[in-house]
């Protein structure tokens, strides 16, 4: 499944109020949720391997681990595993955002932040943001878009731990007024031909996220004005 196919799949469930803008690496698709305590769930459709003609690579499965059959091409679990997570959670009533260009510097997210103020305001009207684009099994990262209160809440809800606050992804660009977190989805060695996805860990993250985000009355977590970037 290439990038266009990912967007086509999500467009097939996009309803009233959905919005897609941009071309190439600035493209995004926003599908608004319908619950009063809606959270923004996001993932990026692009992978490190999109420009390689042979991608997507044939995939093999051994003992529940997905990897590439090709020695010089990864499987693109970063972040197709995150897109699959959004697909499985779509019935919870939360909003979905699928972006492109994350692997090139969060291009779609920067385009939203810089050129689409109406969309940026809509995204920041949610309770908080949850991105599914983190390696390992039980990590979370808030980077500089999480408060101490929000970090404690995420840890209590998921049992995950924050190893550090380095680097960044789309939430670091988009979470201007609300908090955001990036959760592990079970992939390893991203951006290398040895990339792999441990399905049991992906499935565990799905169960954790579903149990958390299915709860009624999810709280809102705002960011202090002085910490916005």
C-alpha positions, -999 to +999 in steps of 0.1 A: +000+000+000+015+033-011+008+068+003-021+074-021-037+042-011-035+052+026-053+084+019-079+066-003-086+042+025-093+070+050-112+090+025-136+061+022-148+067+058-146+105+057-179+121+064-194+156+067-169+182+077-139+162+066-111+182+049-082+174+027-057+200+014-022+203+001-003+184-026+026+160-024+044+163+010+020+190+023-011+169+019-032+161+049-067+147+056-087+157+087-118+137+097-136+154+126-149+134+155-184+136+168-181+133+206-179+163+230-147+152+246-130+144+213-092+138+211-071+143+179-055+111+168-028+114+142-003+095+122+017+101+090+012+082+058+047+088+043+076+065+050+114+067+045+111+044+015+084+061-006+108+074-033+123+039-038+107+023-069+106-012-054+086+000-023+065-015-008+087-044-001+075-080+001+069-087+038+077-119+058+063-129+091+082-150+116+070-156+151+048-126+150+075-102+137+070-085+103+101-076+083+113-071+048+122-098+023+145-073+006+180-067+019+180-030+011+144-019+017+124-015+049+088-022+054+076+013+063+062+004+097+072+040+105+044+051+102+021+027+085+018+010+119+004+043+132-020+046+103-033+011+111-038+022+147-060+052+136-080+028+113-087+005+142-097+033+165-118+052+141-151+041+156-145+057+190-157+091+178-124+110+179-110+131+152-084+117+128-055+135+111-033+118+085-003+138+073+025+136+047+060+148+048+068+139+084+100+121+073+111+153+055+106+176+085+069+175+092+061+194+060+023+190+061+022+200+097+043+231+091+020+240+062-010+237+085+007+258+112+019+284+088-007+286+060-039+271+074-049+290+105-085+277+104-073+241+105-047+248+132-074+264+154-097+234+148-070+209+158-063+228+189-099+228+200-096+191+210-090+178+245-054+168+236-035+151+208-023+115+205+001+105+178+010+069+170+046+072+156+070+060+183+093+030+183+095+004+210+067-012+230+059+010+260+073+045+254+056+078+252+070+112+244+056+146+249+087+165+238+080+202+247+042+200+242+033+183+275+028+196+310+038+177+341+001+170+348-005+157+313+026+134+315+014+120+348-021+114+332-006+096+302+016+074+323-014+065+346-036+057+316-011+037+296+016+024+319+041+037+294+073+056+303+089+087+288+126+079+281+135+115+272+121+145+254+144+147+224+137+150+187+101+156+176+072+147+152+040+163+140+025+170+175+055+192+183+045+215+153+007+213+158+000+213+195+001+250+201-027+254+228-032+218+239-009+190+251+002+162+229+018+127+232+034+102+209+029+066+217+049+034+209+034+011+182+059-017+183+084-010+155+122-011+156+152+000+135+131+025+116+147+040+085+168+010+080+164-022+059+163-041+092+130-024+102+106-047+119+072-046+136+064-068+166+027-075+161+020-084+198+034-050+209+014-032+183-017-050+194-009-042+231-007-005+222-040-008+204-057-023+235-042+003+258-052+032+235-087+018+230-093+013+267-081+048+274-098+067+246-131+048+250-136+064+284-163+091+286-155+125+298-119+127+287-102+158+303-088+188+285-051+196+289-040+230+278-005+243+274+008+274+292+011+303+268+048+308+276+056+273+265+042+275+230+065+274+200 
